[in-house]
Amino acid sequence: MSKSVPEILKQYHSGGNPNLDNKQFLYRKYLTKNEIFNLVSNCDGQIFGEKNKNATNDYYKIVPYYDKVLNNVRKGIKNDLVTNNVTKLALQIKSNPSILVDLPPIIIVNGGFCDGSHRLSALHLLSEHLDNKNFRWNKFRFKVNFYKQTELYS
């Protein structure tokens, strides 16, 4: 019996359940991984693992760890939990690409990246290394939900 998408993501510590309190849904688009990478790079936000006191946004302008995972796999590094989880997810997607359509949406808040790193990293790993002859990985369009942060009222 195959696992459901939520079970798969939970297994890789990627629940697709970001905290969306005080966020207003704006719209949904369908974007490729490269379109998402380009979109969030325009955000004046944070970089994962660094605190930028000059940033005007709490969300990320770079999708966390997608390049690190690719570099680790290329170097044969096997002792990194995120790399191992993303690699397992990528292999599962490769063997059953239909799960892509059931993945939760990528979340963008105030133009910055909020949720979906494991999913984007897995597809990036497939397109750049594990299955780089297969054009489908760069063409796949993720569901992307856009939100804006709202103020908290007491």
Sequence and secondary structure as in RCSB ss.txt:
>XXXX:A:sequence
MSKSVPEILKQYHSGGNPNLDNKQFLYRKYLTKNEIFNLVSNCDGQIFGEKNKNATNDYYKIVPYYDKVLNNVRK
GIKNDLVTNNVTKLALQIKSNPSILVDLPPIIIVNGGFCDGSHRLSALHLLSEHLDNKNFRWNKFRFKVNFYKQT
ELYS
>XXXX:A:secstr
    HHHHHHHTT  S    TTEEEEEEEEE HHHHHHHHHTS  BBTTB  TT S SSBSS TTHHHHHHHHHH
T    HHHHHHHHHHHHHHH GGGGGGS  EEEETTEEEE HHHHHHHHHIIIIITTT THHHH  EEEEEEEE 
    
